[in-house]
């Protein structure tokens, strides 16, 4: 039995909308992700590696900054 049968029509529409990829991740509506999907797998992997390294670097910098500056901020 489907859940949509048990829900009023208004709630069913809301449920249908909430499972749409574009609603859950609005970035998917932009043209760039569509162009990325068209790239060869090797190119997408290089980009994915770059983004993972970038995120790791940003995390390390943030942790270093917090370790150096948290005492003055805690006293504030």
Number of C-alpha atoms within 10 A of each C-alpha: 5 6 8 13 9 10 12 9 11 8 12 15 12 10 14 10 13 12 10 11 12 13 12 11 9 10 13 13 12 10 9 11 11 12 9 13 10 11 11 9 11 9 12 14 12 11 13 12 12 12 12 12 12 12 12 12 12 12 12 12 12 12 12 12 11 12 10 11 11 12 10 8 9 7 6 6
